[in-house]
Amino acid sequence: MFTNIFHELAAILMLAGVIGVVGLKLRQPLIISYILTGIVAGPALLGWTSGGSELELLSSIGISVLLFVVGLKLDVGLIRSVGPVALATGLGQIAFTSLFGFLLCLGLGFAPVQAIYIAVCLTFSSTIIIVKLLSDKREIDSLHGRIAVGFLVVQDIAVILAMILLTSFATDAGGGVAAQAVRLLLVGSAFVVGTAATMRWVMPPLLGRLAANQELLVLFAVAWAVGLAALADAVDFSKEVGAFLGGVSIASTAYREAIASRLTGLRDFLLLFFFIDLGSGLNLSAAGVQLWPALVLSVFVLVGNPLIVVAIMGAMGYRRRTGLLAGLTVAQISEFSLILAALGLQLGQLGDGELSLITLVGVITIALSTYMILGSDRLYQWLQGPLRLFERDNHFSEIAGSSSGPARVDVILLGLGRFGNAIHRQLQPHNLSLLGIDFDPQALRLAAAQGLPVQYGDSEDPEFTASLPLSSATVVVSTLPSLEANAAIRHGLATAGFRGHFIATAHDEAEVARLEFMGAHRTLLPFLDAAERAAELIIDDLLQLRDQPARSA
């Protein structure tokens, strides 16, 4: 339709903006909007683009920058911080989804190679989407949030290995499978050794010189990512892995956060073209044929992936609520799944039908899982009965480090995060009997080390709330930021006949009236209160500075 590529890109970007606004109103990730933009702008509807070489070039650069940022932010130490549960759930979910997904695909009539691709694509979840949703819900630092991010790191490592292995399945390389394996091992080893050497001797002094100019530092990072991707591609290795190792080579330097923060916007902009290119190439007739398999596989991802995480965490001693909230984060496939599908099409191991199938599963699972994660508290209320099957009765790993609290208390503090810990420190000198409640073992250990009697518990569970020493308590303070959580706590206190004061926490003034209507005696606004106190101190300093010249005169 357009004879000028600039006009074509301008029209596509404006269309992406309009569809993105609609998606935002529907609380959908931008990935969905980008794919829909490609479908609408593609030959199936408006015919604005047919996925030309310009879009392919921009999408290739976007993928390279994405993998570079993944390598740059790879934090293996995060896995250790949440203990073995991240490794167990990460590897367990990958094994479960790959095996049963493969068998399910065979049952749907796919050939073994296509079944392997599809099963692997069903395995990975979107780190970008999950971190954004957990941050919006203020749960990124919660126990289930840290566990989820931990096993997403495991998935990030696994997806790189999957790219290497699936690339080695290419049939056009000569010498047989053994020769391909040897070549892959040699080239991969050379890249790893080169990355380690660069990380050790080259990057620290080089980046130290470039850091004087932030623009030059970002330019070097992009050039390094794309350059290593091109080098890997030139030696018949995976260009995605080349870009990933480029990020790893910088990950240990002091400049990784500065580079990553500046590349995030560029990554998101360039990935737009990958998803638009993917959507524009989607064969709607093939997608219609694949609709039934897509629905079957979507149900498998939406139900099977969370359940296996709940089962593994339950076997390790975690409560069903923690398991469900963490498990819901794997109820969708990721942008890496679509990248793997595009790689399979490029290698000739997948056809348009399989690519359409994986894209459909992506759209369905990302769209539905977003609402599942946003409504996770209500979903747990519906499912807590059946989920008891996955919960151990005699011991919980989450209780490690906690102790039973005193029989008589003045103040019960629900939530021992940074705000709750600060409240404890301020109340400690007043000779009050305190009891801290949390279901995060790290928070419990920290509070116990500071002398606070603590008890493991889920404050939103009415049965647990009734077991607290409420008859002696004068005040119950909730530092939990969720309106739904505070409503559940208030309901549990009312059911247990608590007659003292309930103090809740809100993040903005809009929540205050609702909490007071629920029965909160007082509402804390930590950010606003801190800002008011900071303003008072600033005004005091200004007045003192203004008075000094007058006094000296």
TAZI-V357204 format. One record per residue. RES is the residue in three letters. D_LAST is the distance of its C-alpha to the last C-alpha in Angstrom with 2 decimals. Layout:
# TAZI-V357204
res->RES d_last->D_LAST
res->RES d_last->D_LAST
This chain:
# TAZI-V357204
res->MET d_last->77.94
res->PHE d_last->75.10
res->THR d_last->76.10
res->ASN d_last->72.55
res->ILE d_last->70.97
res->PHE d_last->67.47
res->HIS d_last->68.55
res->GLU d_last->70.16
res->LEU d_last->67.05
res->ALA d_last->64.89
res->ALA d_last->67.28
res->ILE d_last->67.47
res->LEU d_last->63.68
res->MET d_last->63.37
res->LEU d_last->66.19
res->ALA d_last->64.52
res->GLY d_last->61.33
res->VAL d_last->63.30
res->ILE d_last->65.32
res->GLY d_last->62.19
res->VAL d_last->60.53
res->VAL d_last->63.70
res->GLY d_last->63.80
res->LEU d_last->60.18
res->LYS d_last->61.07
res->LEU d_last->63.97
res->ARG d_last->61.65
res->GLN d_last->63.69
res->PRO d_last->62.55
res->LEU d_last->62.43
res->ILE d_last->65.39
res->ILE d_last->67.68
res->SER d_last->66.26
res->TYR d_last->66.71
res->ILE d_last->70.32
res->LEU d_last->71.08
res->THR d_last->69.59
res->GLY d_last->72.05
res->ILE d_last->74.93
res->VAL d_last->74.13
res->ALA d_last->73.51
res->GLY d_last->76.47
res->PRO d_last->80.08
res->ALA d_last->81.04
res->LEU d_last->79.05
res->LEU d_last->77.13
res->GLY d_last->78.29
res->TRP d_last->75.01
res->THR d_last->75.24
res->SER d_last->77.88
res->GLY d_last->75.59
res->GLY d_last->75.79
res->SER d_last->74.79
res->GLU d_last->71.25
res->LEU d_last->70.59
res->GLU d_last->72.26
res->LEU d_last->70.08
res->LEU d_last->66.83
res->SER d_last->68.05
res->SER d_last->68.99
res->ILE d_last->65.53
res->GLY d_last->64.05
res->ILE d_last->66.23
res->SER d_last->65.25
res->VAL d_last->61.53
res->LEU d_last->62.19
res->LEU d_last->64.02
res->PHE d_last->61.41
res->VAL d_last->58.63
res->VAL d_last->60.89
res->GLY d_last->61.33
res->LEU d_last->57.64
res->LYS d_last->56.67
res->LEU d_last->59.64
res->ASP d_last->58.40
res->VAL d_last->61.36
res->GLY d_last->59.10
res->LEU d_last->58.66
res->ILE d_last->62.35
res->ARG d_last->61.95
res->SER d_last->58.96
res->VAL d_last->61.21
res->GLY d_last->64.13
res->PRO d_last->67.71
res->VAL d_last->67.72
res->ALA d_last->66.29
res->LEU d_last->69.03
res->ALA d_last->71.74
res->THR d_last->70.93
res->GLY d_last->70.24
res->LEU d_last->73.44
res->GLY d_last->75.46
res->GLN d_last->74.57
res->ILE d_last->75.32
res->ALA d_last->78.69
res->PHE d_last->79.60
res->THR d_last->78.72
res->SER d_last->80.34
res->LEU d_last->83.57
res->PHE d_last->84.15
res->GLY d_last->82.81
res->PHE d_last->85.34
res->LEU d_last->88.17
res->LEU d_last->87.14
res->CYS d_last->87.12
res->LEU d_last->90.57
res->GLY d_last->91.74
res->LEU d_last->90.48
res->GLY d_last->92.67
res->PHE d_last->90.31
res->ALA d_last->91.50
res->PRO d_last->90.09
res->VAL d_last->87.71
res->GLN d_last->86.32
res->ALA d_last->86.11
res->ILE d_last->84.07
res->TYR d_last->81.61
res->ILE d_last->81.23
res->ALA d_last->80.88
res->VAL d_last->78.16
res->CYS d_last->76.32
res->LEU d_last->76.40
res->THR d_last->74.71
res->PHE d_last->71.17
res->SER d_last->68.31
res->SER d_last->65.32
res->THR d_last->62.20
res->ILE d_last->60.17
res->ILE d_last->61.36
res->ILE d_last->61.17
res->VAL d_last->57.64
res->LYS d_last->56.51
res->LEU d_last->58.31
res->LEU d_last->57.11
res->SER d_last->53.51
res->ASP d_last->53.85
res->LYS d_last->55.22
res->ARG d_last->52.48
res->GLU d_last->55.27
res->ILE d_last->54.76
res->ASP d_last->53.41
res->SER d_last->56.05
res->LEU d_last->59.04
res->HIS d_last->61.48
res->GLY d_last->58.97
res->ARG d_last->58.58
res->ILE d_last->62.36
res->ALA d_last->62.99
res->VAL d_last->60.66
res->GLY d_last->62.30
res->PHE d_last->65.82
res->LEU d_last->64.68
res->VAL d_last->63.65
res->VAL d_last->67.20
res->GLN d_last->68.54
res->ASP d_last->66.45
res->ILE d_last->68.10
res->ALA d_last->71.51
res->VAL d_last->71.27
res->ILE d_last->70.79
res->LEU d_last->73.91
res->ALA d_last->75.75
res->MET d_last->74.99
res->ILE d_last->76.41
res->LEU d_last->79.51
res->LEU d_last->80.27
res->THR d_last->79.93
res->SER d_last->82.49
res->PHE d_last->84.99
res->ALA d_last->85.34
res->THR d_last->89.04
res->ASP d_last->88.83
res->ALA d_last->87.93
res->GLY d_last->90.94
res->GLY d_last->92.18
res->GLY d_last->92.28
res->VAL d_last->89.92
res->ALA d_last->89.92
res->ALA d_last->88.97
res->GLN d_last->86.18
res->ALA d_last->84.84
res->VAL d_last->84.90
res->ARG d_last->83.19
res->LEU d_last->80.54
res->LEU d_last->79.95
res->LEU d_last->79.65
res->VAL d_last->77.36
res->GLY d_last->75.22
res->SER d_last->74.97
res->ALA d_last->74.00
res->PHE d_last->71.20
res->VAL d_last->69.92
res->VAL d_last->70.06
res->GLY d_last->68.36
res->THR d_last->65.63
res->ALA d_last->65.09
res->ALA d_last->64.98
res->THR d_last->62.55
res->MET d_last->60.33
res->ARG d_last->60.35
res->TRP d_last->60.08
res->VAL d_last->59.28
res->MET d_last->56.81
res->PRO d_last->53.88
res->PRO d_last->53.32
res->LEU d_last->54.32
res->LEU d_last->51.99
res->GLY d_last->49.18
res->ARG d_last->49.56
res->LEU d_last->49.99
res->ALA d_last->47.02
res->ALA d_last->44.65
res->ASN d_last->46.00
res->GLN d_last->46.49
res->GLU d_last->48.94
res->LEU d_last->51.08
res->LEU d_last->51.05
res->VAL d_last->52.39
res->LEU d_last->54.94
res->PHE d_last->56.19
res->ALA d_last->56.53
res->VAL d_last->58.66
res->ALA d_last->60.70
res->TRP d_last->61.27
res->ALA d_last->62.41
res->VAL d_last->64.76
res->GLY d_last->65.94
res->LEU d_last->67.03
res->ALA d_last->68.64
res->ALA d_last->70.60
res->LEU d_last->71.60
res->ALA d_last->72.86
res->ASP d_last->74.78
res->ALA d_last->76.31
res->VAL d_last->77.85
res->ASP d_last->79.18
res->PHE d_last->76.57
res->SER d_last->74.37
res->LYS d_last->71.54
res->GLU d_last->69.68
res->VAL d_last->69.84
res->GLY d_last->68.73
res->ALA d_last->65.56
res->PHE d_last->65.02
res->LEU d_last->65.32
res->GLY d_last->62.87
res->GLY d_last->60.28
res->VAL d_last->61.25
res->SER d_last->60.68
res->ILE d_last->56.97
res->ALA d_last->56.54
res->SER d_last->55.58
res->THR d_last->52.79
res->ALA d_last->49.08
res->TYR d_last->49.27
res->ARG d_last->51.81
res->GLU d_last->49.44
res->ALA d_last->47.65
res->ILE d_last->51.06
res->ALA d_last->52.59
res->SER d_last->49.81
res->ARG d_last->50.11
res->LEU d_last->53.91
res->THR d_last->54.28
res->GLY d_last->53.94
res->LEU d_last->56.29
res->ARG d_last->58.74
res->ASP d_last->58.88
res->PHE d_last->59.34
res->LEU d_last->62.13
res->LEU d_last->63.85
res->LEU d_last->64.15
res->PHE d_last->66.76
res->PHE d_last->68.69
res->PHE d_last->69.10
res->ILE d_last->69.88
res->ASP d_last->72.45
res->LEU d_last->73.85
res->GLY d_last->74.09
res->SER d_last->75.63
res->GLY d_last->78.32
res->LEU d_last->79.14
res->ASN d_last->82.80
res->LEU d_last->82.90
res->SER d_last->86.66
res->ALA d_last->86.29
res->ALA d_last->83.43
res->GLY d_last->85.76
res->VAL d_last->88.39
res->GLN d_last->85.81
res->LEU d_last->84.43
res->TRP d_last->86.45
res->PRO d_last->85.64
res->ALA d_last->81.97
res->LEU d_last->81.97
res->VAL d_last->83.71
res->LEU d_last->81.30
res->SER d_last->78.28
res->VAL d_last->79.43
res->PHE d_last->79.91
res->VAL d_last->76.31
res->LEU d_last->74.77
res->VAL d_last->76.71
res->GLY d_last->77.95
res->ASN d_last->74.76
res->PRO d_last->72.66
res->LEU d_last->75.57
res->ILE d_last->76.04
res->VAL d_last->72.35
res->VAL d_last->72.63
res->ALA d_last->75.81
res->ILE d_last->74.38
res->MET d_last->71.20
res->GLY d_last->73.30
res->ALA d_last->75.55
res->MET d_last->72.50
res->GLY d_last->71.35
res->TYR d_last->68.84
res->ARG d_last->68.88
res->ARG d_last->70.49
res->ARG d_last->67.28
res->THR d_last->65.45
res->GLY d_last->68.53
res->LEU d_last->68.84
res->LEU d_last->65.20
res->ALA d_last->65.41
res->GLY d_last->68.92
res->LEU d_last->68.02
res->THR d_last->65.94
res->VAL d_last->69.18
res->ALA d_last->70.96
res->GLN d_last->70.72
res->ILE d_last->71.45
res->SER d_last->68.81
res->GLU d_last->68.12
res->PHE d_last->69.64
res->SER d_last->72.87
res->LEU d_last->73.05
res->ILE d_last->72.25
res->LEU d_last->75.07
res->ALA d_last->77.41
res->ALA d_last->76.59
res->LEU d_last->77.25
res->GLY d_last->80.62
res->LEU d_last->81.52
res->GLN d_last->80.58
res->LEU d_last->82.77
res->GLY d_last->85.63
res->GLN d_last->85.73
res->LEU d_last->84.64
res->GLY d_last->85.85
res->ASP d_last->84.28
res->GLY d_last->85.52
res->GLU d_last->83.72
res->LEU d_last->80.49
res->SER d_last->80.73
res->LEU d_last->81.38
res->ILE d_last->78.33
res->THR d_last->76.13
res->LEU d_last->77.47
res->VAL d_last->76.81
res->GLY d_last->73.26
res->VAL d_last->72.62
res->ILE d_last->74.21
res->THR d_last->72.58
res->ILE d_last->69.07
res->ALA d_last->69.17
res->LEU d_last->70.57
res->SER d_last->68.69
res->THR d_last->65.37
res->TYR d_last->66.21
res->MET d_last->67.56
res->ILE d_last->64.31
res->LEU d_last->62.14
res->GLY d_last->64.43
res->SER d_last->65.00
res->ASP d_last->64.07
res->ARG d_last->66.62
res->LEU d_last->69.14
res->TYR d_last->68.84
res->GLN d_last->69.50
res->TRP d_last->72.74
res->LEU d_last->73.84
res->GLN d_last->72.69
res->GLY d_last->76.19
res->PRO d_last->78.18
res->LEU d_last->75.50
res->ARG d_last->76.13
res->LEU d_last->79.04
res->PHE d_last->76.61
res->GLU d_last->74.64
res->ARG d_last->75.57
res->ASP d_last->75.91
res->ASN d_last->75.47
res->HIS d_last->72.46
res->PHE d_last->69.51
res->SER d_last->67.74
res->GLU d_last->64.59
res->ILE d_last->64.72
res->ALA d_last->64.36
res->GLY d_last->61.48
res->SER d_last->61.28
res->SER d_last->62.31
res->SER d_last->63.42
res->GLY d_last->60.64
res->PRO d_last->60.62
res->ALA d_last->62.99
res->ARG d_last->60.26
res->VAL d_last->56.82
res->ASP d_last->53.89
res->VAL d_last->52.52
res->ILE d_last->54.52
res->LEU d_last->52.46
res->LEU d_last->54.37
res->GLY d_last->53.14
res->LEU d_last->51.48
res->GLY d_last->49.77
res->ARG d_last->46.10
res->PHE d_last->45.03
res->GLY d_last->47.62
res->ASN d_last->46.71
res->ALA d_last->43.03
res->ILE d_last->44.07
res->HIS d_last->46.26
res->ARG d_last->43.49
res->GLN d_last->41.25
res->LEU d_last->44.18
res->GLN d_last->45.46
res->PRO d_last->43.31
res->HIS d_last->44.50
res->ASN d_last->48.03
res->LEU d_last->49.76
res->SER d_last->53.12
res->LEU d_last->52.70
res->LEU d_last->55.30
res->GLY d_last->54.55
res->ILE d_last->57.05
res->ASP d_last->57.46
res->PHE d_last->60.31
res->ASP d_last->58.42
res->PRO d_last->59.47
res->GLN d_last->56.46
res->ALA d_last->54.06
res->LEU d_last->56.23
res->ARG d_last->56.21
res->LEU d_last->52.42
res->ALA d_last->51.88
res->ALA d_last->54.59
res->ALA d_last->52.98
res->GLN d_last->49.79
res->GLY d_last->51.85
res->LEU d_last->52.50
res->PRO d_last->56.12
res->VAL d_last->57.36
res->GLN d_last->60.47
res->TYR d_last->61.89
res->GLY d_last->62.60
res->ASP d_last->62.55
res->SER d_last->60.42
res->GLU d_last->62.13
res->ASP d_last->65.54
res->PRO d_last->66.43
res->GLU d_last->68.85
res->PHE d_last->66.20
res->THR d_last->63.69
res->ALA d_last->66.36
res->SER d_last->66.72
res->LEU d_last->63.13
res->PRO d_last->62.47
res->LEU d_last->61.40
res->SER d_last->62.79
res->SER d_last->60.09
res->ALA d_last->57.21
res->THR d_last->54.67
res->VAL d_last->52.80
res->VAL d_last->53.94
res->VAL d_last->51.21
res->SER d_last->52.20
res->THR d_last->49.84
res->LEU d_last->52.46
res->PRO d_last->51.22
res->SER d_last->54.62
res->LEU d_last->55.38
res->GLU d_last->59.07
res->ALA d_last->58.37
res->ASN d_last->56.45
res->ALA d_last->59.27
res->ALA d_last->61.80
res->ILE d_last->59.83
res->ARG d_last->59.51
res->HIS d_last->63.25
res->GLY d_last->64.05
res->LEU d_last->61.96
res->ALA d_last->63.62
res->THR d_last->67.04
res->ALA d_last->66.36
res->GLY d_last->65.34
res->PHE d_last->61.71
res->ARG d_last->60.05
res->GLY d_last->56.50
res->HIS d_last->53.55
res->PHE d_last->53.66
res->ILE d_last->50.33
res->ALA d_last->50.64
res->THR d_last->48.49
res->ALA d_last->48.06
res->HIS d_last->46.51
res->ASP d_last->45.72
res->GLU d_last->45.62
res->ALA d_last->49.10
res->GLU d_last->50.62
res->VAL d_last->48.92
res->ALA d_last->51.25
res->ARG d_last->54.30
res->LEU d_last->53.41
res->GLU d_last->52.79
res->PHE d_last->56.11
res->MET d_last->57.77
res->GLY d_last->56.57
res->ALA d_last->53.30
res->HIS d_last->51.31
res->ARG d_last->48.02
res->THR d_last->47.13
res->LEU d_last->44.60
res->LEU d_last->42.87
res->PRO d_last->41.51
res->PHE d_last->40.03
res->LEU d_last->38.45
res->ASP d_last->37.22
res->ALA d_last->35.68
res->ALA d_last->34.02
res->GLU d_last->32.58
res->ARG d_last->31.23
res->ALA d_last->29.79
res->ALA d_last->28.11
res->GLU d_last->26.57
res->LEU d_last->25.15
res->ILE d_last->23.82
res->ILE d_last->22.10
res->ASP d_last->20.57
res->ASP d_last->19.17
res->LEU d_last->17.85
res->LEU d_last->16.10
res->GLN d_last->14.58
res->LEU d_last->13.38
res->ARG d_last->11.92
res->ASP d_last->10.06
res->GLN d_last->8.58
res->PRO d_last->6.07
res->ALA d_last->5.13
res->ARG d_last->5.37
res->SER d_last->3.83
res->ALA d_last->0.00
